[in-house]
Amino acid sequence: MYSHRMASPHDHSRKDDEDDPVEQMISRTGCAELHYAIQECMAEHQDWRACQSQVQTFKDCMMNFQKARKEQLRQHQPPSTKSAAS
């Protein structure tokens, strides 16, 4: 069981979070606080249905990050070379 994860969701300074690749990835998105809000809600309510507003806010943040990242990658790609066999 993973109840130790939910025992203290507001303690974001734990060493195991620093080593967790998922936590690191979420931190890089700028959406970490929203992720923690979901964890806190889940710890309090023990029912994901009670946390839908937090889930939606986190989802929106992640989608915005992905959209910005995709645009950033697109701008850094060299222009595609089309064949001259026309």
PDB file of N, CA, C and O in Angstrom:
ATOM      1  N   MET A   1       0.840  -1.186   0.000  1.00  0.00           N
ATOM      2  CA  MET A   1       0.000   0.000   0.000  1.00  0.00           C
ATOM      3  C   MET A   1       0.883   1.247   0.000  1.00  0.00           C
ATOM      4  O   MET A   1       2.022   1.187   0.463  1.00  0.00           O
ATOM      5  N   TYR A   2       0.397   2.343  -0.495  1.00  0.00           N
ATOM      6  CA  TYR A   2       1.182   3.554  -0.621  1.00  0.00           C
ATOM      7  C   TYR A   2       0.669   4.665   0.282  1.00  0.00           C
ATOM      8  O   TYR A   2       0.768   5.839  -0.073  1.00  0.00           O
ATOM      9  N   SER A   3       0.131   4.325   1.424  1.00  0.00           N
ATOM     10  CA  SER A   3      -0.458   5.312   2.321  1.00  0.00           C
ATOM     11  C   SER A   3       0.573   6.283   2.871  1.00  0.00           C
ATOM     12  O   SER A   3       0.215   7.399   3.250  1.00  0.00           O
ATOM     13  N   HIS A   4       1.854   5.890   2.928  1.00  0.00           N
ATOM     14  CA  HIS A   4       2.866   6.815   3.428  1.00  0.00           C
ATOM     15  C   HIS A   4       2.948   8.061   2.548  1.00  0.00           C
ATOM     16  O   HIS A   4       3.334   9.125   3.034  1.00  0.00           O
ATOM     17  N   ARG A   5       2.603   7.958   1.294  1.00  0.00           N
ATOM     18  CA  ARG A   5       2.627   9.079   0.362  1.00  0.00           C
ATOM     19  C   ARG A   5       1.553  10.102   0.726  1.00  0.00           C
ATOM     20  O   ARG A   5       1.761  11.307   0.586  1.00  0.00           O
ATOM     21  N   MET A   6       0.410   9.615   1.193  1.00  0.00           N
ATOM     22  CA  MET A   6      -0.697  10.494   1.507  1.00  0.00           C
ATOM     23  C   MET A   6      -0.674  10.964   2.957  1.00  0.00           C
ATOM     24  O   MET A   6      -1.464  11.832   3.329  1.00  0.00           O
ATOM     25  N   ALA A   7       0.198  10.419   3.771  1.00  0.00           N
ATOM     26  CA  ALA A   7       0.204  10.734   5.194  1.00  0.00           C
ATOM     27  C   ALA A   7       0.461  12.214   5.444  1.00  0.00           C
ATOM     28  O   ALA A   7      -0.160  12.807   6.327  1.00  0.00           O
ATOM     29  N   SER A   8       1.353  12.810   4.693  1.00  0.00           N
ATOM     30  CA  SER A   8       1.684  14.212   4.890  1.00  0.00           C
ATOM     31  C   SER A   8       1.923  14.887   3.540  1.00  0.00           C
ATOM     32  O   SER A   8       3.065  15.197   3.203  1.00  0.00           O
ATOM     33  N   PRO A   9       0.884  15.113   2.778  1.00  0.00           N
ATOM     34  CA  PRO A   9       1.063  15.638   1.419  1.00  0.00           C
ATOM     35  C   PRO A   9       1.597  17.053   1.380  1.00  0.00           C
ATOM     36  O   PRO A   9       2.120  17.473   0.348  1.00  0.00           O
ATOM     37  N   HIS A  10       1.487  17.804   2.463  1.00  0.00           N
ATOM     38  CA  HIS A  10       1.962  19.178   2.461  1.00  0.00           C
ATOM     39  C   HIS A  10       3.449  19.283   2.782  1.00  0.00           C
ATOM     40  O   HIS A  10       4.011  20.377   2.730  1.00  0.00           O
ATOM     41  N   ASP A  11       4.094  18.168   3.112  1.00  0.00           N
ATOM     42  CA  ASP A  11       5.523  18.160   3.370  1.00  0.00           C
ATOM     43  C   ASP A  11       6.252  17.915   2.054  1.00  0.00           C
ATOM     44  O   ASP A  11       6.517  16.769   1.691  1.00  0.00           O
ATOM     45  N   HIS A  12       6.576  18.997   1.338  1.00  0.00           N
ATOM     46  CA  HIS A  12       7.190  18.902   0.016  1.00  0.00           C
ATOM     47  C   HIS A  12       8.708  18.908   0.097  1.00  0.00           C
ATOM     48  O   HIS A  12       9.375  18.963  -0.936  1.00  0.00           O
ATOM     49  N   SER A  13       9.258  18.853   1.281  1.00  0.00           N
ATOM     50  CA  SER A  13      10.709  18.920   1.431  1.00  0.00           C
ATOM     51  C   SER A  13      11.326  17.552   1.690  1.00  0.00           C
ATOM     52  O   SER A  13      12.520  17.457   1.972  1.00  0.00           O
ATOM     53  N   ARG A  14      10.542  16.511   1.600  1.00  0.00           N
ATOM     54  CA  ARG A  14      11.061  15.174   1.878  1.00  0.00           C
ATOM     55  C   ARG A  14      12.101  14.768   0.845  1.00  0.00           C
ATOM     56  O   ARG A  14      11.997  15.123  -0.330  1.00  0.00           O
ATOM     57  N   LYS A  15      13.100  14.024   1.291  1.00  0.00           N
ATOM     58  CA  LYS A  15      14.190  13.588   0.417  1.00  0.00           C
ATOM     59  C   LYS A  15      13.692  12.684  -0.703  1.00  0.00           C
ATOM     60  O   LYS A  15      14.192  12.766  -1.825  1.00  0.00           O
ATOM     61  N   ASP A  16      12.713  11.822  -0.422  1.00  0.00           N
ATOM     62  CA  ASP A  16      12.256  10.895  -1.463  1.00  0.00           C
ATOM     63  C   ASP A  16      11.614  11.623  -2.631  1.00  0.00           C
ATOM     64  O   ASP A  16      11.636  11.104  -3.747  1.00  0.00           O
ATOM     65  N   ASP A  17      11.036  12.815  -2.419  1.00  0.00           N
ATOM     66  CA  ASP A  17      10.481  13.596  -3.522  1.00  0.00           C
ATOM     67  C   ASP A  17      11.585  14.081  -4.454  1.00  0.00           C
ATOM     68  O   ASP A  17      11.384  14.180  -5.664  1.00  0.00           O
ATOM     69  N   GLU A  18      12.753  14.383  -3.886  1.00  0.00           N
ATOM     70  CA  GLU A  18      13.851  14.876  -4.706  1.00  0.00           C
ATOM     71  C   GLU A  18      14.354  13.798  -5.660  1.00  0.00           C
ATOM     72  O   GLU A  18      14.851  14.107  -6.742  1.00  0.00           O
ATOM     73  N   ASP A  19      14.228  12.541  -5.264  1.00  0.00           N
ATOM     74  CA  ASP A  19      14.704  11.438  -6.085  1.00  0.00           C
ATOM     75  C   ASP A  19      13.626  10.882  -7.008  1.00  0.00           C
ATOM     76  O   ASP A  19      13.929  10.073  -7.884  1.00  0.00           O
ATOM     77  N   ASP A  20      12.406  11.290  -6.834  1.00  0.00           N
ATOM     78  CA  ASP A  20      11.277  10.771  -7.603  1.00  0.00           C
ATOM     79  C   ASP A  20      11.241  11.451  -8.971  1.00  0.00           C
ATOM     80  O   ASP A  20      11.038  12.663  -9.048  1.00  0.00           O
ATOM     81  N   PRO A  21      11.434  10.690 -10.051  1.00  0.00           N
ATOM     82  CA  PRO A  21      11.451  11.317 -11.385  1.00  0.00           C
ATOM     83  C   PRO A  21      10.120  11.977 -11.755  1.00  0.00           C
ATOM     84  O   PRO A  21      10.106  12.963 -12.492  1.00  0.00           O
ATOM     85  N   VAL A  22       9.012  11.448 -11.256  1.00  0.00           N
ATOM     86  CA  VAL A  22       7.713  12.067 -11.544  1.00  0.00           C
ATOM     87  C   VAL A  22       7.634  13.429 -10.862  1.00  0.00           C
ATOM     88  O   VAL A  22       7.194  14.404 -11.471  1.00  0.00           O
ATOM     89  N   GLU A  23       8.054  13.500  -9.611  1.00  0.00           N
ATOM     90  CA  GLU A  23       8.059  14.783  -8.895  1.00  0.00           C
ATOM     91  C   GLU A  23       8.969  15.783  -9.609  1.00  0.00           C
ATOM     92  O   GLU A  23       8.629  16.960  -9.727  1.00  0.00           O
ATOM     93  N   GLN A  24      10.110  15.319 -10.079  1.00  0.00           N
ATOM     94  CA  GLN A  24      11.027  16.205 -10.795  1.00  0.00           C
ATOM     95  C   GLN A  24      10.399  16.724 -12.080  1.00  0.00           C
ATOM     96  O   GLN A  24      10.518  17.906 -12.403  1.00  0.00           O
ATOM     97  N   MET A  25       9.730  15.836 -12.815  1.00  0.00           N
ATOM     98  CA  MET A  25       9.086  16.234 -14.065  1.00  0.00           C
ATOM     99  C   MET A  25       7.983  17.263 -13.799  1.00  0.00           C
ATOM    100  O   MET A  25       7.883  18.265 -14.506  1.00  0.00           O
ATOM    101  N   ILE A  26       7.169  17.016 -12.793  1.00  0.00           N
ATOM    102  CA  ILE A  26       6.074  17.940 -12.482  1.00  0.00           C
ATOM    103  C   ILE A  26       6.640  19.285 -12.037  1.00  0.00           C
ATOM    104  O   ILE A  26       6.094  20.331 -12.389  1.00  0.00           O
ATOM    105  N   SER A  27       7.713  19.271 -11.277  1.00  0.00           N
ATOM    106  CA  SER A  27       8.331  20.522 -10.832  1.00  0.00           C
ATOM    107  C   SER A  27       8.786  21.370 -12.021  1.00  0.00           C
ATOM    108  O   SER A  27       8.677  22.596 -11.991  1.00  0.00           O
ATOM    109  N   ARG A  28       9.291  20.720 -13.056  1.00  0.00           N
ATOM    110  CA  ARG A  28       9.767  21.457 -14.233  1.00  0.00           C
ATOM    111  C   ARG A  28       8.623  22.094 -15.026  1.00  0.00           C
ATOM    112  O   ARG A  28       8.860  23.011 -15.812  1.00  0.00           O
ATOM    113  N   THR A  29       7.411  21.633 -14.836  1.00  0.00           N
ATOM    114  CA  THR A  29       6.287  22.171 -15.603  1.00  0.00           C
ATOM    115  C   THR A  29       5.746  23.467 -15.013  1.00  0.00           C
ATOM    116  O   THR A  29       5.058  24.222 -15.699  1.00  0.00           O
ATOM    117  N   GLY A  30       6.053  23.729 -13.748  1.00  0.00           N
ATOM    118  CA  GLY A  30       5.467  24.881 -13.072  1.00  0.00           C
ATOM    119  C   GLY A  30       4.109  24.566 -12.460  1.00  0.00           C
ATOM    120  O   GLY A  30       3.427  25.463 -11.964  1.00  0.00           O
ATOM    121  N   CYS A  31       3.714  23.298 -12.493  1.00  0.00           N
ATOM    122  CA  CYS A  31       2.395  22.881 -12.003  1.00  0.00           C
ATOM    123  C   CYS A  31       2.474  22.121 -10.680  1.00  0.00           C
ATOM    124  O   CYS A  31       1.484  21.527 -10.254  1.00  0.00           O
ATOM    125  N   ALA A  32       3.623  22.132 -10.032  1.00  0.00           N
ATOM    126  CA  ALA A  32       3.824  21.310  -8.827  1.00  0.00           C
ATOM    127  C   ALA A  32       2.843  21.666  -7.713  1.00  0.00           C
ATOM    128  O   ALA A  32       2.288  20.771  -7.076  1.00  0.00           O
ATOM    129  N   GLU A  33       2.625  22.936  -7.470  1.00  0.00           N
ATOM    130  CA  GLU A  33       1.721  23.321  -6.374  1.00  0.00           C
ATOM    131  C   GLU A  33       0.300  22.810  -6.625  1.00  0.00           C
ATOM    132  O   GLU A  33      -0.411  22.451  -5.687  1.00  0.00           O
ATOM    133  N   LEU A  34      -0.101  22.779  -7.882  1.00  0.00           N
ATOM    134  CA  LEU A  34      -1.429  22.256  -8.211  1.00  0.00           C
ATOM    135  C   LEU A  34      -1.477  20.749  -7.996  1.00  0.00           C
ATOM    136  O   LEU A  34      -2.501  20.211  -7.575  1.00  0.00           O
ATOM    137  N   HIS A  35      -0.384  20.078  -8.282  1.00  0.00           N
ATOM    138  CA  HIS A  35      -0.286  18.640  -8.029  1.00  0.00           C
ATOM    139  C   HIS A  35      -0.389  18.369  -6.529  1.00  0.00           C
ATOM    140  O   HIS A  35      -1.084  17.448  -6.100  1.00  0.00           O
ATOM    141  N   TYR A  36       0.311  19.180  -5.742  1.00  0.00           N
ATOM    142  CA  TYR A  36       0.243  19.027  -4.288  1.00  0.00           C
ATOM    143  C   TYR A  36      -1.170  19.299  -3.774  1.00  0.00           C
ATOM    144  O   TYR A  36      -1.611  18.669  -2.813  1.00  0.00           O
ATOM    145  N   ALA A  37      -1.878  20.231  -4.405  1.00  0.00           N
ATOM    146  CA  ALA A  37      -3.257  20.521  -3.993  1.00  0.00           C
ATOM    147  C   ALA A  37      -4.139  19.291  -4.190  1.00  0.00           C
ATOM    148  O   ALA A  37      -5.013  19.016  -3.368  1.00  0.00           O
ATOM    149  N   ILE A  38      -3.915  18.553  -5.275  1.00  0.00           N
ATOM    150  CA  ILE A  38      -4.663  17.310  -5.496  1.00  0.00           C
ATOM    151  C   ILE A  38      -4.332  16.311  -4.398  1.00  0.00           C
ATOM    152  O   ILE A  38      -5.228  15.682  -3.835  1.00  0.00           O
ATOM    153  N   GLN A  39      -3.046  16.164  -4.094  1.00  0.00           N
ATOM    154  CA  GLN A  39      -2.651  15.230  -3.042  1.00  0.00           C
ATOM    155  C   GLN A  39      -3.280  15.593  -1.702  1.00  0.00           C
ATOM    156  O   GLN A  39      -3.749  14.718  -0.974  1.00  0.00           O
ATOM    157  N   GLU A  40      -3.290  16.865  -1.381  1.00  0.00           N
ATOM    158  CA  GLU A  40      -3.880  17.309  -0.114  1.00  0.00           C
ATOM    159  C   GLU A  40      -5.383  17.054  -0.093  1.00  0.00           C
ATOM    160  O   GLU A  40      -5.929  16.611   0.917  1.00  0.00           O
ATOM    161  N   CYS A  41      -6.043  17.333  -1.203  1.00  0.00           N
ATOM    162  CA  CYS A  41      -7.478  17.086  -1.298  1.00  0.00           C
ATOM    163  C   CYS A  41      -7.779  15.607  -1.129  1.00  0.00           C
ATOM    164  O   CYS A  41      -8.699  15.229  -0.403  1.00  0.00           O
ATOM    165  N   MET A  42      -6.997  14.772  -1.805  1.00  0.00           N
ATOM    166  CA  MET A  42      -7.201  13.324  -1.704  1.00  0.00           C
ATOM    167  C   MET A  42      -6.953  12.822  -0.283  1.00  0.00           C
ATOM    168  O   MET A  42      -7.667  11.947   0.206  1.00  0.00           O
ATOM    169  N   ALA A  43      -5.937  13.382   0.375  1.00  0.00           N
ATOM    170  CA  ALA A  43      -5.653  12.976   1.757  1.00  0.00           C
ATOM    171  C   ALA A  43      -6.811  13.369   2.676  1.00  0.00           C
ATOM    172  O   ALA A  43      -7.155  12.643   3.609  1.00  0.00           O
ATOM    173  N   GLU A  44      -7.397  14.516   2.398  1.00  0.00           N
ATOM    174  CA  GLU A  44      -8.496  14.996   3.242  1.00  0.00           C
ATOM    175  C   GLU A  44      -9.798  14.251   2.978  1.00  0.00           C
ATOM    176  O   GLU A  44     -10.486  13.848   3.916  1.00  0.00           O
ATOM    177  N   HIS A  45     -10.138  14.066   1.703  1.00  0.00           N
ATOM    178  CA  HIS A  45     -11.459  13.519   1.349  1.00  0.00           C
ATOM    179  C   HIS A  45     -11.469  12.023   1.061  1.00  0.00           C
ATOM    180  O   HIS A  45     -12.509  11.375   1.172  1.00  0.00           O
ATOM    181  N   GLN A  46     -10.313  11.472   0.690  1.00  0.00           N
ATOM    182  CA  GLN A  46     -10.219  10.053   0.326  1.00  0.00           C
ATOM    183  C   GLN A  46     -11.200   9.681  -0.791  1.00  0.00           C
ATOM    184  O   GLN A  46     -11.668   8.545  -0.864  1.00  0.00           O
ATOM    185  N   ASP A  47     -11.501  10.639  -1.648  1.00  0.00           N
ATOM    186  CA  ASP A  47     -12.448  10.419  -2.748  1.00  0.00           C
ATOM    187  C   ASP A  47     -12.096  11.380  -3.877  1.00  0.00           C
ATOM    188  O   ASP A  47     -12.261  12.592  -3.743  1.00  0.00           O
ATOM    189  N   TRP A  48     -11.609  10.833  -4.991  1.00  0.00           N
ATOM    190  CA  TRP A  48     -11.183  11.677  -6.102  1.00  0.00           C
ATOM    191  C   TRP A  48     -12.303  12.551  -6.647  1.00  0.00           C
ATOM    192  O   TRP A  48     -12.043  13.615  -7.209  1.00  0.00           O
ATOM    193  N   ARG A  49     -13.550  12.111  -6.484  1.00  0.00           N
ATOM    194  CA  ARG A  49     -14.677  12.907  -6.999  1.00  0.00           C
ATOM    195  C   ARG A  49     -14.807  14.240  -6.279  1.00  0.00           C
ATOM    196  O   ARG A  49     -15.326  15.205  -6.840  1.00  0.00           O
ATOM    197  N   ALA A  50     -14.336  14.296  -5.043  1.00  0.00           N
ATOM    198  CA  ALA A  50     -14.398  15.539  -4.271  1.00  0.00           C
ATOM    199  C   ALA A  50     -13.299  16.515  -4.685  1.00  0.00           C
ATOM    200  O   ALA A  50     -13.286  17.663  -4.241  1.00  0.00           O
ATOM    201  N   CYS A  51     -12.384  16.064  -5.528  1.00  0.00           N
ATOM    202  CA  CYS A  51     -11.213  16.867  -5.894  1.00  0.00           C
ATOM    203  C   CYS A  51     -11.205  17.256  -7.367  1.00  0.00           C
ATOM    204  O   CYS A  51     -10.149  17.571  -7.916  1.00  0.00           O
ATOM    205  N   GLN A  52     -12.347  17.239  -8.002  1.00  0.00           N
ATOM    206  CA  GLN A  52     -12.391  17.479  -9.449  1.00  0.00           C
ATOM    207  C   GLN A  52     -11.935  18.874  -9.841  1.00  0.00           C
ATOM    208  O   GLN A  52     -11.334  19.034 -10.904  1.00  0.00           O
ATOM    209  N   SER A  53     -12.194  19.885  -9.031  1.00  0.00           N
ATOM    210  CA  SER A  53     -11.737  21.227  -9.409  1.00  0.00           C
ATOM    211  C   SER A  53     -10.210  21.302  -9.386  1.00  0.00           C
ATOM    212  O   SER A  53      -9.605  21.940 -10.248  1.00  0.00           O
ATOM    213  N   GLN A  54      -9.586  20.646  -8.396  1.00  0.00           N
ATOM    214  CA  GLN A  54      -8.124  20.616  -8.340  1.00  0.00           C
ATOM    215  C   GLN A  54      -7.554  19.829  -9.519  1.00  0.00           C
ATOM    216  O   GLN A  54      -6.553  20.230 -10.114  1.00  0.00           O
ATOM    217  N   VAL A  55      -8.190  18.719  -9.849  1.00  0.00           N
ATOM    218  CA  VAL A  55      -7.733  17.902 -10.982  1.00  0.00           C
ATOM    219  C   VAL A  55      -7.831  18.711 -12.276  1.00  0.00           C
ATOM    220  O   VAL A  55      -6.905  18.691 -13.087  1.00  0.00           O
ATOM    221  N   GLN A  56      -8.924  19.412 -12.473  1.00  0.00           N
ATOM    222  CA  GLN A  56      -9.106  20.195 -13.698  1.00  0.00           C
ATOM    223  C   GLN A  56      -8.082  21.329 -13.793  1.00  0.00           C
ATOM    224  O   GLN A  56      -7.543  21.588 -14.868  1.00  0.00           O
ATOM    225  N   THR A  57      -7.817  21.998 -12.683  1.00  0.00           N
ATOM    226  CA  THR A  57      -6.835  23.075 -12.679  1.00  0.00           C
ATOM    227  C   THR A  57      -5.446  22.545 -13.008  1.00  0.00           C
ATOM    228  O   THR A  57      -4.707  23.165 -13.774  1.00  0.00           O
ATOM    229  N   PHE A  58      -5.087  21.395 -12.431  1.00  0.00           N
ATOM    230  CA  PHE A  58      -3.803  20.767 -12.720  1.00  0.00           C
ATOM    231  C   PHE A  58      -3.733  20.348 -14.188  1.00  0.00           C
ATOM    232  O   PHE A  58      -2.714  20.547 -14.850  1.00  0.00           O
ATOM    233  N   LYS A  59      -4.808  19.773 -14.683  1.00  0.00           N
ATOM    234  CA  LYS A  59      -4.860  19.340 -16.081  1.00  0.00           C
ATOM    235  C   LYS A  59      -4.668  20.541 -17.014  1.00  0.00           C
ATOM    236  O   LYS A  59      -3.914  20.457 -17.983  1.00  0.00           O
ATOM    237  N   ASP A  60      -5.339  21.644 -16.727  1.00  0.00           N
ATOM    238  CA  ASP A  60      -5.196  22.843 -17.550  1.00  0.00           C
ATOM    239  C   ASP A  60      -3.759  23.357 -17.542  1.00  0.00           C
ATOM    240  O   ASP A  60      -3.224  23.752 -18.578  1.00  0.00           O
ATOM    241  N   CYS A  61      -3.145  23.347 -16.363  1.00  0.00           N
ATOM    242  CA  CYS A  61      -1.757  23.786 -16.249  1.00  0.00           C
ATOM    243  C   CYS A  61      -0.841  22.902 -17.085  1.00  0.00           C
ATOM    244  O   CYS A  61       0.007  23.401 -17.825  1.00  0.00           O
ATOM    245  N   MET A  62      -1.013  21.595 -16.965  1.00  0.00           N
ATOM    246  CA  MET A  62      -0.175  20.661 -17.722  1.00  0.00           C
ATOM    247  C   MET A  62      -0.394  20.814 -19.225  1.00  0.00           C
ATOM    248  O   MET A  62       0.561  20.751 -19.999  1.00  0.00           O
ATOM    249  N   MET A  63      -1.627  21.011 -19.638  1.00  0.00           N
ATOM    250  CA  MET A  63      -1.910  21.186 -21.069  1.00  0.00           C
ATOM    251  C   MET A  63      -1.261  22.463 -21.590  1.00  0.00           C
ATOM    252  O   MET A  63      -0.714  22.479 -22.693  1.00  0.00           O
ATOM    253  N   ASN A  64      -1.321  23.532 -20.801  1.00  0.00           N
ATOM    254  CA  ASN A  64      -0.670  24.782 -21.202  1.00  0.00           C
ATOM    255  C   ASN A  64       0.835  24.604 -21.309  1.00  0.00           C
ATOM    256  O   ASN A  64       1.461  25.120 -22.235  1.00  0.00           O
ATOM    257  N   PHE A  65       1.417  23.873 -20.365  1.00  0.00           N
ATOM    258  CA  PHE A  65       2.854  23.608 -20.427  1.00  0.00           C
ATOM    259  C   PHE A  65       3.192  22.812 -21.682  1.00  0.00           C
ATOM    260  O   PHE A  65       4.139  23.144 -22.395  1.00  0.00           O
ATOM    261  N   GLN A  66       2.415  21.757 -21.955  1.00  0.00           N
ATOM    262  CA  GLN A  66       2.693  20.920 -23.123  1.00  0.00           C
ATOM    263  C   GLN A  66       2.557  21.714 -24.415  1.00  0.00           C
ATOM    264  O   GLN A  66       3.351  21.545 -25.340  1.00  0.00           O
ATOM    265  N   LYS A  67       1.553  22.578 -24.476  1.00  0.00           N
ATOM    266  CA  LYS A  67       1.351  23.395 -25.674  1.00  0.00           C
ATOM    267  C   LYS A  67       2.532  24.353 -25.873  1.00  0.00           C
ATOM    268  O   LYS A  67       3.031  24.507 -26.988  1.00  0.00           O
ATOM    269  N   ALA A  68       2.970  24.990 -24.793  1.00  0.00           N
ATOM    270  CA  ALA A  68       4.104  25.910 -24.884  1.00  0.00           C
ATOM    271  C   ALA A  68       5.384  25.153 -25.248  1.00  0.00           C
ATOM    272  O   ALA A  68       6.198  25.642 -26.031  1.00  0.00           O
ATOM    273  N   ARG A  69       5.553  23.974 -24.683  1.00  0.00           N
ATOM    274  CA  ARG A  69       6.749  23.165 -24.965  1.00  0.00           C
ATOM    275  C   ARG A  69       6.755  22.721 -26.425  1.00  0.00           C
ATOM    276  O   ARG A  69       7.792  22.764 -27.087  1.00  0.00           O
ATOM    277  N   LYS A  70       5.608  22.300 -26.921  1.00  0.00           N
ATOM    278  CA  LYS A  70       5.515  21.881 -28.322  1.00  0.00           C
ATOM    279  C   LYS A  70       5.849  23.051 -29.251  1.00  0.00           C
ATOM    280  O   LYS A  70       6.551  22.874 -30.247  1.00  0.00           O
ATOM    281  N   GLU A  71       5.351  24.230 -28.927  1.00  0.00           N
ATOM    282  CA  GLU A  71       5.626  25.414 -29.742  1.00  0.00           C
ATOM    283  C   GLU A  71       7.116  25.761 -29.680  1.00  0.00           C
ATOM    284  O   GLU A  71       7.722  26.120 -30.689  1.00  0.00           O
ATOM    285  N   GLN A  72       7.693  25.649 -28.484  1.00  0.00           N
ATOM    286  CA  GLN A  72       9.116  25.924 -28.324  1.00  0.00           C
ATOM    287  C   GLN A  72       9.957  24.955 -29.162  1.00  0.00           C
ATOM    288  O   GLN A  72      10.910  25.373 -29.819  1.00  0.00           O
ATOM    289  N   LEU A  73       9.616  23.691 -29.142  1.00  0.00           N
ATOM    290  CA  LEU A  73      10.344  22.700 -29.931  1.00  0.00           C
ATOM    291  C   LEU A  73      10.162  22.938 -31.426  1.00  0.00           C
ATOM    292  O   LEU A  73      11.102  22.791 -32.207  1.00  0.00           O
ATOM    293  N   ARG A  74       8.947  23.305 -31.817  1.00  0.00           N
ATOM    294  CA  ARG A  74       8.668  23.567 -33.225  1.00  0.00           C
ATOM    295  C   ARG A  74       9.502  24.739 -33.738  1.00  0.00           C
ATOM    296  O   ARG A  74       9.996  24.701 -34.865  1.00  0.00           O
ATOM    297  N   GLN A  75       9.658  25.764 -32.933  1.00  0.00           N
ATOM    298  CA  GLN A  75      10.425  26.937 -33.351  1.00  0.00           C
ATOM    299  C   GLN A  75      11.918  26.635 -33.460  1.00  0.00           C
ATOM    300  O   GLN A  75      12.632  27.314 -34.198  1.00  0.00           O
ATOM    301  N   HIS A  76      12.392  25.634 -32.740  1.00  0.00           N
ATOM    302  CA  HIS A  76      13.816  25.314 -32.753  1.00  0.00           C
ATOM    303  C   HIS A  76      14.180  24.260 -33.793  1.00  0.00           C
ATOM    304  O   HIS A  76      15.356  23.932 -33.948  1.00  0.00           O
ATOM    305  N   GLN A  77      13.196  23.724 -34.506  1.00  0.00           N
ATOM    306  CA  GLN A  77      13.486  22.738 -35.549  1.00  0.00           C
ATOM    307  C   GLN A  77      13.969  23.460 -36.794  1.00  0.00           C
ATOM    308  O   GLN A  77      13.464  24.529 -37.135  1.00  0.00           O
ATOM    309  N   PRO A  78      14.950  22.873 -37.474  1.00  0.00           N
ATOM    310  CA  PRO A  78      15.364  23.473 -38.753  1.00  0.00           C
ATOM    311  C   PRO A  78      14.223  23.319 -39.761  1.00  0.00           C
ATOM    312  O   PRO A  78      13.441  22.372 -39.680  1.00  0.00           O
ATOM    313  N   PRO A  79      14.134  24.237 -40.694  1.00  0.00           N
ATOM    314  CA  PRO A  79      13.078  24.125 -41.702  1.00  0.00           C
ATOM    315  C   PRO A  79      13.224  22.828 -42.475  1.00  0.00           C
ATOM    316  O   PRO A  79      14.332  22.410 -42.810  1.00  0.00           O
ATOM    317  N   SER A  80      12.103  22.205 -42.750  1.00  0.00           N
ATOM    318  CA  SER A  80      12.158  20.937 -43.487  1.00  0.00           C
ATOM    319  C   SER A  80      12.604  21.200 -44.915  1.00  0.00           C
ATOM    320  O   SER A  80      12.215  22.191 -45.533  1.00  0.00           O
ATOM    321  N   THR A  81      13.409  20.317 -45.413  1.00  0.00           N
ATOM    322  CA  THR A  81      13.899  20.474 -46.781  1.00  0.00           C
ATOM    323  C   THR A  81      13.012  19.638 -47.695  1.00  0.00           C
ATOM    324  O   THR A  81      12.862  18.430 -47.510  1.00  0.00           O
ATOM    325  N   LYS A  82      12.440  20.297 -48.670  1.00  0.00           N
ATOM    326  CA  LYS A  82      11.588  19.591 -49.628  1.00  0.00           C
ATOM    327  C   LYS A  82      12.446  19.161 -50.804  1.00  0.00           C
ATOM    328  O   LYS A  82      13.372  19.864 -51.208  1.00  0.00           O
ATOM    329  N   SER A  83      12.128  18.016 -51.337  1.00  0.00           N
ATOM    330  CA  SER A  83      12.920  17.523 -52.476  1.00  0.00           C
ATOM    331  C   SER A  83      12.650  18.388 -53.700  1.00  0.00           C
ATOM    332  O   SER A  83      11.545  18.898 -53.887  1.00  0.00           O
ATOM    333  N   ALA A  84      13.648  18.538 -54.505  1.00  0.00           N
ATOM    334  CA  ALA A  84      13.548  19.373 -55.698  1.00  0.00           C
ATOM    335  C   ALA A  84      13.028  18.585 -56.891  1.00  0.00           C
ATOM    336  O   ALA A  84      13.122  19.050 -58.026  1.00  0.00           O
ATOM    337  N   ALA A  85      12.486  17.413 -56.653  1.00  0.00           N
ATOM    338  CA  ALA A  85      11.989  16.564 -57.750  1.00  0.00           C
ATOM    339  C   ALA A  85      10.557  16.904 -58.091  1.00  0.00           C
ATOM    340  O   ALA A  85       9.687  16.035 -58.030  1.00  0.00           O
ATOM    341  N   SER A  86      10.293  18.144 -58.450  1.00  0.00           N
ATOM    342  CA  SER A  86       8.925  18.548 -58.785  1.00  0.00           C
ATOM    343  C   SER A  86       8.762  18.626 -60.278  1.00  0.00           C
ATOM    344  O   SER A  86       7.678  18.950 -60.764  1.00  0.00           O
TER     345      SER A  86
END
